[in-house]
Amino acid sequence: MHNLERIGLTKNESKVYTTLLRTGTAKSGIILKQSGLNSGKIYEILESLKEKGLVSETIIDNKRHFTAAPPKQLISFLDKKKKDLEEQENDIKKDLPELEKLRKETLPQKKILIYTGFRGVITAAEEALENTPKGEEILSMGVSDVNAKYQFYWVKWEKMRQERKITARYILSEKGKIFKDLKNEKNISIRILKLNTPVGVDIYGKDKVLILHYQEPVSCTLIYDEYTATSFRQFFEPLWKMAEK
């Protein structure tokens, strides 16, 4: 069954487990015949299922017999996986500061990162935000309803920006849905300048520029460079003065 594989059993483990559910207690030969598996792997599979708590073994007439655990045992198996994942997550969280330090030590001062797909855009936007200190400002231009289908995420991103107490100035190309969603947010100023572009540019603080390409396939370029950020900021300010309040 496909769902058994989704929770962590291999294809062969799923076959053996469901075979045992149908046959009840059985010797390896019967399991092989019913499941159609290779004899060389049957004991390896059975041992793996025993370790997962999904198969038990008994000796009858000096021969090994195997029995499937009740299906509700699958919930216990999942609960153990959840517990293991939580422990692994906590362990990784402890290591994150040291891993981030290693990454920062190996990256050049000036760097350009390219991300593809909307998941990549999320990664880039959150990385840029996390590396923007409180009190600095985010400038954004070229935002329009062209990218409105991604608005559900930018609403979440706005909340993260506000939590970090980072101010923002946005130049939007129209008073559309995005304008309505953003106009009442905190620590934000919005102006309108009619620009027809599928590309958005965000300037994060003193040294980061995020260029978002919304034409499919979606991608973005994250630039870490103070000179580049300053150049884009100098380009932004005249547009800000021209834009409609």
WOJOPE-V754704 format. One record per residue. N is the residue number from 0. RES is the residue in one letter. OMEGA is omega in whole degrees, -180 to 180 (NA if undefined). D_FIRST is the distance of its C-alpha to the first C-alpha in Angstrom with 1 decimal. Layout:
# WOJOPE-V754704
n=N res=RES omega=OMEGA d_first=D_FIRST
n=N res=RES omega=OMEGA d_first=D_FIRST
This chain:
# WOJOPE-V754704
n=0 res=M omega=-176 d_first=0.0
n=1 res=H omega=-178 d_first=3.8
n=2 res=N omega=177 d_first=5.6
n=3 res=L omega=177 d_first=5.6
n=4 res=E omega=180 d_first=6.9
n=5 res=R omega=-179 d_first=9.1
n=6 res=I omega=172 d_first=10.7
n=7 res=G omega=176 d_first=11.7
n=8 res=L omega=174 d_first=9.8
n=9 res=T omega=179 d_first=10.2
n=10 res=K omega=-179 d_first=8.2
n=11 res=N omega=177 d_first=10.3
n=12 res=E omega=178 d_first=10.2
n=13 res=S omega=180 d_first=6.5
n=14 res=K omega=-178 d_first=7.8
n=15 res=V omega=-178 d_first=10.9
n=16 res=Y omega=-180 d_first=9.9
n=17 res=T omega=175 d_first=8.1
n=18 res=T omega=180 d_first=11.1
n=19 res=L omega=175 d_first=13.5
n=20 res=L omega=-179 d_first=12.5
n=21 res=R omega=-173 d_first=13.4
n=22 res=T omega=-172 d_first=16.4
n=23 res=G omega=179 d_first=17.8
n=24 res=T omega=-175 d_first=20.2
n=25 res=A omega=174 d_first=20.3
n=26 res=K omega=-176 d_first=22.0
n=27 res=S omega=-179 d_first=20.6
n=28 res=G omega=179 d_first=21.7
n=29 res=I omega=179 d_first=19.8
n=30 res=I omega=179 d_first=16.6
n=31 res=L omega=-178 d_first=17.4
n=32 res=K omega=-176 d_first=18.3
n=33 res=Q omega=-176 d_first=15.2
n=34 res=S omega=-180 d_first=12.7
n=35 res=G omega=-178 d_first=15.1
n=36 res=L omega=177 d_first=15.4
n=37 res=N omega=-176 d_first=18.8
n=38 res=S omega=-177 d_first=21.0
n=39 res=G omega=-175 d_first=22.4
n=40 res=K omega=-171 d_first=19.4
n=41 res=I omega=-178 d_first=18.2
n=42 res=Y omega=176 d_first=20.5
n=43 res=E omega=179 d_first=19.8
n=44 res=I omega=180 d_first=16.1
n=45 res=L omega=178 d_first=17.2
n=46 res=E omega=179 d_first=19.8
n=47 res=S omega=178 d_first=17.5
n=48 res=L omega=176 d_first=15.3
n=49 res=K omega=179 d_first=18.7
n=50 res=E omega=179 d_first=19.9
n=51 res=K omega=-180 d_first=17.1
n=52 res=G omega=-175 d_first=18.1
n=53 res=L omega=178 d_first=15.0
n=54 res=V omega=174 d_first=16.7
n=55 res=S omega=-177 d_first=20.4
n=56 res=E omega=174 d_first=22.8
n=57 res=T omega=177 d_first=25.9
n=58 res=I omega=178 d_first=28.7
n=59 res=I omega=-177 d_first=29.7
n=60 res=D omega=178 d_first=32.7
n=61 res=N omega=178 d_first=32.5
n=62 res=K omega=-178 d_first=29.0
n=63 res=R omega=176 d_first=25.8
n=64 res=H omega=-175 d_first=23.2
n=65 res=F omega=-178 d_first=19.9
n=66 res=T omega=177 d_first=18.3
n=67 res=A omega=173 d_first=15.1
n=68 res=A omega=178 d_first=16.2
n=69 res=P omega=-178 d_first=15.8
n=70 res=P omega=179 d_first=12.8
n=71 res=K omega=177 d_first=15.5
n=72 res=Q omega=177 d_first=16.0
n=73 res=L omega=178 d_first=13.1
n=74 res=I omega=177 d_first=15.8
n=75 res=S omega=177 d_first=18.3
n=76 res=F omega=178 d_first=16.3
n=77 res=L omega=179 d_first=16.1
n=78 res=D omega=178 d_first=19.8
n=79 res=K omega=178 d_first=20.8
n=80 res=K omega=178 d_first=19.2
n=81 res=K omega=180 d_first=21.1
n=82 res=K omega=179 d_first=24.2
n=83 res=D omega=179 d_first=23.9
n=84 res=L omega=178 d_first=23.6
n=85 res=E omega=178 d_first=26.6
n=86 res=E omega=179 d_first=28.6
n=87 res=Q omega=178 d_first=27.8
n=88 res=E omega=179 d_first=28.8
n=89 res=N omega=178 d_first=32.0
n=90 res=D omega=180 d_first=32.8
n=91 res=I omega=179 d_first=32.4
n=92 res=K omega=178 d_first=34.6
n=93 res=K omega=-177 d_first=37.2
n=94 res=D omega=-174 d_first=37.2
n=95 res=L omega=-179 d_first=37.3
n=96 res=P omega=-180 d_first=41.1
n=97 res=E omega=178 d_first=41.7
n=98 res=L omega=177 d_first=39.1
n=99 res=E omega=179 d_first=40.7
n=100 res=K omega=179 d_first=44.1
n=101 res=L omega=-179 d_first=43.1
n=102 res=R omega=-178 d_first=41.8
n=103 res=K omega=-180 d_first=45.0
n=104 res=E omega=-176 d_first=47.2
n=105 res=T omega=-179 d_first=45.7
n=106 res=L omega=176 d_first=45.7
n=107 res=P omega=-180 d_first=49.0
n=108 res=Q omega=176 d_first=51.1
n=109 res=K omega=-179 d_first=50.6
n=110 res=K omega=178 d_first=47.1
n=111 res=I omega=-180 d_first=45.1
n=112 res=L omega=179 d_first=41.3
n=113 res=I omega=180 d_first=39.3
n=114 res=Y omega=179 d_first=36.0
n=115 res=T omega=-178 d_first=33.9
n=116 res=G omega=-177 d_first=31.5
n=117 res=F omega=175 d_first=31.8
n=118 res=R omega=177 d_first=30.1
n=119 res=G omega=177 d_first=32.8
n=120 res=V omega=179 d_first=35.5
n=121 res=I omega=179 d_first=34.3
n=122 res=T omega=-178 d_first=34.5
n=123 res=A omega=-178 d_first=38.0
n=124 res=A omega=-179 d_first=39.3
n=125 res=E omega=177 d_first=38.2
n=126 res=E omega=180 d_first=39.6
n=127 res=A omega=-180 d_first=42.9
n=128 res=L omega=-179 d_first=43.2
n=129 res=E omega=-179 d_first=42.5
n=130 res=N omega=176 d_first=45.2
n=131 res=T omega=-176 d_first=47.8
n=132 res=P omega=175 d_first=50.1
n=133 res=K omega=179 d_first=51.1
n=134 res=G omega=176 d_first=54.2
n=135 res=E omega=-171 d_first=53.5
n=136 res=E omega=174 d_first=52.8
n=137 res=I omega=177 d_first=50.2
n=138 res=L omega=-177 d_first=51.6
n=139 res=S omega=178 d_first=49.5
n=140 res=M omega=-179 d_first=50.5
n=141 res=G omega=180 d_first=49.1
n=142 res=V omega=-180 d_first=46.6
n=143 res=S omega=178 d_first=46.1
n=144 res=D omega=173 d_first=43.8
n=145 res=V omega=-179 d_first=42.5
n=146 res=N omega=-176 d_first=40.0
n=147 res=A omega=-179 d_first=39.5
n=148 res=K omega=176 d_first=35.8
n=149 res=Y omega=-172 d_first=35.4
n=150 res=Q omega=-179 d_first=37.7
n=151 res=F omega=180 d_first=35.1
n=152 res=Y omega=-177 d_first=34.9
n=153 res=W omega=173 d_first=38.7
n=154 res=V omega=177 d_first=39.3
n=155 res=K omega=180 d_first=37.3
n=156 res=W omega=179 d_first=39.1
n=157 res=E omega=179 d_first=42.4
n=158 res=K omega=178 d_first=41.8
n=159 res=M omega=178 d_first=41.2
n=160 res=R omega=-179 d_first=44.4
n=161 res=Q omega=178 d_first=46.3
n=162 res=E omega=180 d_first=45.1
n=163 res=R omega=177 d_first=46.5
n=164 res=K omega=177 d_first=49.7
n=165 res=I omega=-180 d_first=49.9
n=166 res=T omega=-178 d_first=52.0
n=167 res=A omega=171 d_first=51.2
n=168 res=R omega=-177 d_first=53.1
n=169 res=Y omega=169 d_first=51.3
n=170 res=I omega=179 d_first=52.8
n=171 res=L omega=-178 d_first=50.8
n=172 res=S omega=-179 d_first=51.4
n=173 res=E omega=176 d_first=51.4
n=174 res=K omega=-179 d_first=51.4
n=175 res=G omega=-177 d_first=48.0
n=176 res=K omega=-178 d_first=44.9
n=177 res=I omega=178 d_first=44.8
n=178 res=F omega=-179 d_first=48.4
n=179 res=K omega=-179 d_first=47.8
n=180 res=D omega=-173 d_first=44.9
n=181 res=L omega=-167 d_first=47.0
n=182 res=K omega=-178 d_first=50.5
n=183 res=N omega=179 d_first=50.4
n=184 res=E omega=-177 d_first=48.6
n=185 res=K omega=174 d_first=50.6
n=186 res=N omega=-178 d_first=52.4
n=187 res=I omega=174 d_first=52.0
n=188 res=S omega=-176 d_first=54.6
n=189 res=I omega=172 d_first=53.7
n=190 res=R omega=-176 d_first=55.9
n=191 res=I omega=174 d_first=55.4
n=192 res=L omega=-174 d_first=56.3
n=193 res=K omega=177 d_first=55.2
n=194 res=L omega=179 d_first=53.3
n=195 res=N omega=-177 d_first=50.9
n=196 res=T omega=176 d_first=48.6
n=197 res=P omega=-177 d_first=44.8
n=198 res=V omega=174 d_first=45.4
n=199 res=G omega=179 d_first=45.7
n=200 res=V omega=176 d_first=47.6
n=201 res=D omega=178 d_first=47.3
n=202 res=I omega=-176 d_first=49.9
n=203 res=Y omega=175 d_first=48.8
n=204 res=G omega=-172 d_first=51.9
n=205 res=K omega=-168 d_first=54.1
n=206 res=D omega=-178 d_first=52.0
n=207 res=K omega=176 d_first=48.7
n=208 res=V omega=178 d_first=48.0
n=209 res=L omega=179 d_first=44.7
n=210 res=I omega=-174 d_first=44.7
n=211 res=L omega=179 d_first=41.9
n=212 res=H omega=-173 d_first=41.2
n=213 res=Y omega=175 d_first=39.4
n=214 res=Q omega=-180 d_first=39.3
n=215 res=E omega=-3 d_first=35.9
n=216 res=P omega=-178 d_first=34.5
n=217 res=V omega=177 d_first=35.5
n=218 res=S omega=175 d_first=37.0
n=219 res=C omega=179 d_first=39.6
n=220 res=T omega=179 d_first=42.2
n=221 res=L omega=-177 d_first=43.2
n=222 res=I omega=173 d_first=46.7
n=223 res=Y omega=179 d_first=48.2
n=224 res=D omega=-176 d_first=51.9
n=225 res=E omega=-180 d_first=54.8
n=226 res=Y omega=179 d_first=57.0
n=227 res=T omega=179 d_first=54.3
n=228 res=A omega=178 d_first=53.6
n=229 res=T omega=180 d_first=57.4
n=230 res=S omega=178 d_first=57.8
n=231 res=F omega=179 d_first=55.1
n=232 res=R omega=178 d_first=56.6
n=233 res=Q omega=176 d_first=60.0
n=234 res=F omega=-178 d_first=58.6
n=235 res=F omega=-171 d_first=57.0
n=236 res=E omega=177 d_first=60.2
n=237 res=P omega=178 d_first=62.3
n=238 res=L omega=178 d_first=59.4
n=239 res=W omega=180 d_first=59.1
n=240 res=K omega=180 d_first=62.8
n=241 res=M omega=-171 d_first=62.6
n=242 res=A omega=-179 d_first=59.6
n=243 res=E omega=179 d_first=60.2
n=244 res=K omega=NA d_first=59.9
